[in-house]
Amino acid sequence: MNVFKTVLRFLCVLSLVATLSDMTPALAADDNPTGDLTKELKEMPVLTGETWQTLQPDAKITFIWGIGHVVTIEENVIQRHPELKRQGFAAKLAEGLRGVPMEAIIQDIDGYYRNYPDDLDLPVMRVIWTQIVKPKLKVGIADRPFAGPDGP
């Protein structure tokens, strides 16, 4: 079980990185992020609603926890190197998620996919950003005004 959690955390962090870089990898039909975890991937899969709905509650918590770790790591690096401070994605994610319990984030994601079944192909990070984080922000990434309904 520890190996599964470690691999899932790794996938979550890489999924976050892919989302941050605005990548949506085209996966081969035989690539299955919930299948054989020892299989070499051609590209890192992005966690979408389709897969999210199949995850056990512990795996969902692990994903959200992984996001928190990425944000915390960036905040710690910035404390040691203040010249790196910027209002990037991680800073805005921290601002928008501050004080929100992990269980509430999971319930919001579950509710979104339940209410919008046609959006199961959307990355979970996009749902977190548009449904939870963005509504709490006054300005977007780099303190820029929001471009539109799905913009940064």
N, C-alpha and C positions, 0 to 999 in steps of 0.2 A: 504494500500500500504506500510506503514511503517513496518508492521509485515512481509510482504513478503520480503522487503529489508533486514530486520534484520535476518530472517531465511536464506536468500540467502547468506548473508555475513558469517553467521555461517557455512553454508555448504561449502562455498569457503575456509574458513580457515581450516576446517577439511579435505577437499579435498587436500589442500596443505600439511597438516601434513601427510596424507596417502601417498601422492606422495613422500614426503621427506623420509619416512620410507620404500620406495620401496614396498608398499603394493598395490595390485590390488585386492580389495575385490570381492568375488564371491557373487553377489546379487541374491536374490531369484527372480523368474520371476515376482512376484507381487510387488516388490519394485520399485518405480518409483520416482526419485528425482524431477521430474517436476509435479508430481501428488499431492496427499493429503499431505500437509506440516504438518499436525497434527498427521499423522500416525507414530507410533514408528518404527524406523528402526532397523533391525538386525545388520547391519553394515553401516558405513557411505559411501555413494556412491562417486565414483571418477567421476568428470566431464569429459566426453569424447566428441569427436566430434559430436557424434549422438545427444546428448543433447544440446551441444553448438549451433548447427545449428537451434535449436528451440527457443533459447533465444531471447528476445527483446534486442535492443541496450542498454537500461538502465541496464539490468541484466548483460550484458557482461562487461559494465563499472564497475558495482559493484564488479564483480569477480576480475577484474584487480586491482581495488581500494583496495580490501581485501588483495591481495598479497602485495601491497605496504604498507599496514598497518602492516602486519606481519614483513616485512623487517624493517620498521621504529621502531617498538617495539623492535626488537632484537638489532638494532643499539643503541637505547636509553638505554637498559639494559647494553650493553657493555660499554657505556660512564660512567655509574655509577659503573660498576664492570669490570675494564679493564682486570682482570685476566681471564675473559671468552672469550676474543677476540680470534677468530680463523677464518680461511678461510673456513667456512662451506658453506652449500648450500645457506643460506640467504645472506651471504656476497657476494658470487659469483653472486647470482641473482641481488643484488643491483648494483654490478659492471657492469653486462651485460645489465641491463635495464636503467642505468643512462642516462638521457637525452632523452629517447625515449618516445614520447607522448603516452598516453593511447590509443588514436584513432589509432595510427600506430600499436600498439601491436594487437589490435582487427582486423585490416585489415590484418595483417600478419597471424593471426590464421585463419580467414575466408578464406584467399587465400590458405593456406596450405590444409585445408579440401576440398576446391573446386577443387584444383589441384590433390589431392590424396584421392579420395572418398573411396578407399579400406582401408584407415587408420582411418575411423570414430570411430573405437574402441579404438584408442590411447587416453590417458589422455591429456587434454589441457595443463597441466603443462609440459608434455614431449615435446609437440610441442613448447611451450615457450622456454624451455631449449635448445632443439636441433636447432631450427630455428632462435631464436633471441639472446639468452644469450650466448650460447657456441661459436658461431662464433666471438664474441667480446673478448673472454678470451684468454690469453696466456697459462694459466695453469688451471687445474680443481680444484675441491674441495680439501681442505687441501694442495693447491699448488702442487698437484700431476700432472704429465703429463697425458694427455687424453689417456684412454685405447683403444678407438676405436671410430667408428662413433657415437654410442649412449652412450658411457661410460661417467662417471662423469668428 
